[in-house]
């Protein structure tokens, strides 16, 4: 499988994704933690990073968000 590449503008934190899609950050975090994005993780559209201290950071692509929530609800750019 070839490596996926996305422009940096297409990769975001859960906070930014929530703002762009008009959702609450906790909604996205809960979906990530409950495995609702597992298919997107397997496709390389979402990345989970666990820090040495055990804290988790997530990175989502626009494509992953569109697959789960449809087109953006807030702002066009």
N, C-alpha and C positions, 0 to 999 in steps of 0.2 A: 504494500500500500504506500502510495506517495505521501509525503508530508503536506499537510494542509497549511496554507498561508493566508493570513488576513491582514488588512491594513490596521494599524493601531487604532484608528477611529472606529473600527468594527468590533473592538474588544473592550469590555467594560467590567466594572465591579458590580456587585448586586445593587449598590446604592444608585449608581448611574443608570443601570437597567430599570430599576424601579421608577426613577424620575422620568425616563424616556417613555416608558409604557404606562405611566399613570397608575402605578401599583405601589403598595407599601413594601419597603425593603424586607420586612419580616415575612411577607408572602413568598418572596423569591427564596429567601434563606430556608424557609420551611419546606418548600418544594425541592430544593437541592438536598436537604438533609433527609427527606423522606424517599429519595430515589426517583423522583418524578423526572429528573434530567439524566437518568442513567443511560438512555439511548444516545443522548447528545454527548455525554462523556465518552462513550465508546466510539463515536464518530469523530472525536477530537474537537468538538464545538464548545465544550466546557472543560475547564481545568480546575481541579482541587489541589491546593497547596497547603500542606500542614507544616507549620513552623516548628522549630525545635522545642518551643515551649508548649506545643500542643494546640495552639490557636490555628484555626482554619481560615484560609483566604480562598475565595472563588473568583474565577475569571470566566465571563460568558461572552459569546459572540452574538452579533445581531441575528445571525442565522438560527442559533439555538433559541433565542427569545421569540423569533417569528414562528418557529415550529411549535412552541408551547403556547404562545399568547397572541399570535397573529401580528398584524402590522402595528407599528408604533401608534400610540394614542396621543402622545404629547410632543409637539414640535415636529417639524419635518426634517430638520437638519441636525 
